[in-house]
Amino acid sequence: MRAVFWLLCLGLAVPLSLAGPLGALQRDQVARHAVKLYRGRATTPSHSWLAKNCKQLVGLLRQKNVAIKKLAAAAGAVGKDRSLSEPEKQFQVHTLEVFQKELNESENLVFQAVHSLQRALQGDYRDVVNMKDSSRQRLEALREAAIKEEQEYVELVAAEKHQQEAVKSALTQNKSLSLLDEILEDVRKAADRLEEEIEEHVFDYNKQMKGVNVEAVLRVEDEEKGGKVKNKSRKVEVEEYLGLSMLIDSQNNQYVLTKPRDSTMPRADHHFIKDLVSVVMLSLPCGWVCTLVGLPPMFGYIICGVLLGPSGLNSIKSIVQVETLGELGVFFTLFVVGLEFSPERLQKVWKTSVQGTFYLSLMMVGAGLLWGQVLRIRPTQTVFISTCLSLSSTPLVSRFLAGGSRVEREGDLDYSSVLLGMLVMQDVQLGLFIAVMPTLIQAQSGDMDRSVSLRVLKLLTQVLVSLAAVLLLCLLLRSFLIGPYYKKLHAESKGNKEILVLGMTAFVFFMLTITEFLDVSMELGCFLAGALLSSQGHMVTAEVIGVIEPIRDFLAIIFFASIGLHVFPTFVLYELTILLVLTLTLVIMKFVMAVLVLSAILPPGSRHIRWIVSAGLAQVSEFSFVLGSRARRAGIISREVYLLVLSVTTLSLLLAPLLWRITTHKWVSRTERKTVT
């Protein structure tokens, strides 16, 4: 009965809740009418409770209307006051409007609550979808109310600040200021103007944009700066530091500050600094132990990431920042590879690289579709998984080549040229695959039509045009810019290598930006930057490698440690048997396919090269982590498939050095015996 009477008292007034003063009067009349109708009934305790609350509501509505009229009259009086300046008039009128808005919003919230109650009573409690929609509507209403309340609070804080400044200004006018006080007053005014100029108001600009959602987050104070607040001054200190605290949303995503409101105050992300310190300090013993047992030190760095990551001590707080810094390790690794891979070598193997990469990817996709038909997996999912697993790790193979001899030849070919050429073409394929991913997402959602094939052809055409533009730019740079640019850097860097390091890094980032702008992979731009510099001769290459290699080595440590952050030993142990079977099957299948493809396209006398190159390609690229995460967010693959891809990729990277060492050792031994003979 209470709910029915409240709906009679307030439900009819909901459409009028936004109608201004007229709506307020009509709601007042509706409430009075409800009270009159109710007085004709018999009086019971519950009825008297309802009558009392209806009278209270009517009284509140009357008081609100009186307050609105007084505020409007006060605003009119301020506008007619000639003793006030125009900015002061605008400020006081705006403050009164904020109070009016606060009263109107409070009233609207009451009627919105009644409307929500009415909608909930009309729904079917057995229908989960209806209950979810009702909850979503309430959540959206609360979010909108939170935005309005936040804006009103900010305006009230500004009004309070302005009022305090007005009082301070009135006090200073009654006494003479010293020279120091006048200087400080001028500095204060200049600081206020500076804050107004650099403040971006991003919250106000973005809250009305399409696709922007308001969510509830938890603010976690830093343990060193937070803790229990013992006094008022300590509380103020904590409140000022909250900009660097952590935010956690309802999906358990964690956020840190990227740009503070007050840009004049320098800040540092101490979590990120501690994470880097932990990674570097633990990488040393892990890499050292792996070197002592005969393994590449990169596996020690991966183990370091496992120990510090979510599956270990879980001490890394800034995972995204560490991974981003690790990506720079990939860029500089490919740049050094390009320095050792001259355009003349690339010209000799480009045909083999293009054909080999295309045929190998085609065979992997075909095998994936075949297994998909047997296991009844969707074609879009099998195409994605097959293409993802067909890629090989360029940084890993580059480290292999850096640790051994690469001058063994058969005819005009050496295995490092063929292997690096195919890896570069796989990086191009990676850029193409990222461009095609939106089409796969559309196919996964079932929104397919006849224009999809045309869109794929359009994407292929765009990538080919972009590659042609990149090659044309490389020719122009090699002919007119690289030589004078390096000579100028070399002349300016005598006795000071900072200019040379900065110049080379800027050139790498320039090529990276160009290829990214043309929708080609950024890794290809880094490789081409090194290849262009290698065309200037061996002396140039040796000098650049001497200054860039230490930077590359440090960033590569961060990169391999970031791979370990995504290794989950507990999941691997739970599914060790099936993961070992899948990994061995994949490695053997890629090795056999690569041998078949290279046997078909390489000269008959290059039988040993195909074994070495196949061993270098028989693993999965670390970029499958990135592609897998995107596909999981888009719904192309499930969580279970994502974890399988992640684990298989990790195990294949762990098996890669063993296969590489066995194959290269066998070939080198044969070469040495042949030389002795």
Residue, then its C-alpha position, 0 to 999 in steps of 0.5 A: m500500500r505504501a508503494v501504491f500511494w507513493l506512486l500516486c503521490l509522485g509517479l504522475a509528476v515524473p514527466l514534469s521533473l525537468a520542467g523548471p518552476l512550472g513543473a515544480l508548481q504542478r508537482d506541488q499540486v499533484a502532491r496536495h491532490a494525493v493528500k486530499l484523496y488520502r484523507g477520505r480513507a480510514t486512518t491506520p498507523s500505516h496510513s498516518w505514516l504515508a500522510k505524514n511523509c506526503k505532507q513533509l514532501v509538500g513542505l519541502l517542495r514549498q521551501k524549495n520554491v521559496a528558496i529558488k525565488k529568493l536566489a533569483a531575486a538575489a541574482g537580480a539585485v547583484g545585476k543591478d548593483r553598480s558598486l560591483s565590477e562586471p567580473e564580480k557580478q558574473f561570479q556572484v550570479h554564477t554562484l547563485e545559479v550553482f545553488q539553484k542547480e543544486l536544489n533542482e538536482s536534489e529534487n530531480l533525484v527524488f522523482q528519478a528514484v520513484h520512477s526507478l521503483q515504478r519500473a522495477l515493480q512493473g518488471d518480471y522478477r524471473d526475467v534476468v535480462n529485464m533485471k539487468d536492463s533495470s540495473r543498467q539504467r540505474l547505473e547510468a542515472l547514477r553516473e550522470a548524477a555523479i558527473k553533475e555532482e562532481q562539476e557542482y563540487v568543483e564550482l563550489v570549490a572555485a567559489e570558496k577560493h574566490q571568496q577567500e581571495a576577496v577577503k584577503s584582498a580586502l584585508t591587504q587594501n587596509k594596510s600598506l604592503s612592503l616591497l616583498d609583499e608586492i612582489l609576492e602578490d604579483v607572483r601569485k597573480a602570474a601563477d594564477r594566470l599560468e594555471e589557467e593557461i595550461e589547464e586543459h579541462v579534459f574532464d569537461y571536454n571528454k565527458q560528453m564525447k561519444g563512447v565515454n563511460v563513467e565508472a566507479v573506481l577505487r583509489v589506493e594510496d601509496e603505502e609509503k605516503g599513505g597509511k593511517v592519517k594521524n593529524k590534519s597536516r598529514k591528511v593534507e599531505v596525503e590528499e596532495y599526493l593522491g595524484l600518484s596513487m593507484l586507481i582500480d576499476s570494477q574489472n580489476n584493471q589498475y591505472v596510474l597517473t599519466k599527466p597531472r592537473d598541475s604540470t608545474m610540479p614534477r612527479a615521478d612514478h616510483h612504482f615503475i622505478k622500483d620495477l626496473v630496479s627489481v628486473v635489472m638486479l634479478s636478471l644478473p644472477c638468472g642470466w649468470v646461472c644460465t650461462l654457467v649451465g650452457l644456456p643462452p642468458m636470455f632464458g635467465y631474463i625470461i625466468c626473472g620475469v616469471l619470478l617477478g610476474p603475476s605467477g611468482l612474487n607479483s612484485i611488478k606493479s607497472i606491467v604495461q610500462v615495463e612492456t613498453l620499455g621492452e618494445l624499445g629493445v625490439f626496435f634497437t635489436l632490429f636496428v642492429v640486425g639491419l646494420e649487419f644486413s646490407p642492402e646488397r645482401l637483401q637484394k640477393v635474397w629478397k625473392t627467396s624471402v618473399q616466396g618462402t614466407f608466403y608459401l610457409s604461411l599458406m601451408m600453415v593456414g591450410a593445415g590450420l583449416l584442415w585441423g579446424q574441420v576435424l575439430r569443428i573449430r570456426p574458420t576465423q579462429t583457425v585462420f587467426i591461430s594459424t597465422c599467429l603461429s606461423l610467425s617466428s621471433t626476430p629478436l630471438v634469432s638475432r641473438f642466435l646469430a649474434g652469438g655465432s658465425r654467420v659467414e658460412r656460404e654455399g654459392d652466393l647465399d649464406y644462411s643468415s641472409v636467407l633467415l633474416g630476409m624471411l624474418v623481415m618479410q614476416d614482420v611485413q606480414l605482421g603489419l598486414f595481419i594487424a590491418v586485416m584483424p578488423t575484418l576478422i572481428q566482423a566475420q566473427s560477429g557474423d556481420m559479413d556481406r559481399s563487400v568483405s572480399l573487396r575490403v580485403l583486396k583494398l587492404l592488400t592494395q594499401v599495404l602494397v602501396s605503402l611498401a612501395a612508398v617505403l622502398l622509394l623513400c629508402l632509395l631517396l634517403r640512401s642517395f641524397l641524405i644518409g651520407p651527408y647526415y652521418k658525416k655531419l654527425h661524425a664531425e660534431s661527435k668528435g670527443n663526444k659520442e652523445i650527438l652520434v647516439l642521439g642522431m642514430t636514435a632519432f633516425v631510427f625513430f624517424m623511420l619507425t614513425i614513417t612506417e607506422f604512419l603508412d600502416v606498415s609494422m614499426e619493426l620494419g622501419c627499424f630494420l630499414a634504418g639499420a640497412l640504410l646506414s650499413s650501405q655507407g661502409h664497414m667503418v660506419t657500421a662498426e662505429v654505430i654498433g659500438v655506441i648502440e649495442p650497449i643500449r640494445d643489450f640493456l633494453a633487450i634484457i627488459f624485453f625478455a623479462s617482459i616475456g616472462l611476465h606472461v609465463f604462468p608455470t602453474f597453468v603449464l604444470y596443470e596441462l603439461t602433457i597436452l602442452l608438450v604434445l602441442t608444442l612438439t607437434l608445432v615445432i616439428m610441423k614448422f620445421v618440416m614445412a620450412v624444409l619443404v618450402l626451402s627445398a623447392i625455392l633454394p638451389p640444389g646445392s644449398r641443402h645445408i642452408r635449408w636445415i639451418v634456416s628451418a631450425g631458426l623458423a621452428q618457433v613462435s614469435e613473441f608478438s603472438f602475445v600481442l595478437g592473442s590479447r587483441a583477439r581475445r578482447a575482440g572475441i575471436i578466440s576464447r580464454e582457453v585458446y588464448l592461454l594455450v597459444l601463450s603457453v605453446t609460444t613460451l615453450s617453443l621459445l624455450l625449445a628453440p635454442l636446443l634445436w638451433r644448437i643441434t642443427t648448427h653444430k651438425w652443419v658446422s662439424r660437416t663443414e669443418r670435416k669437408t674443409v679438412t678433407 
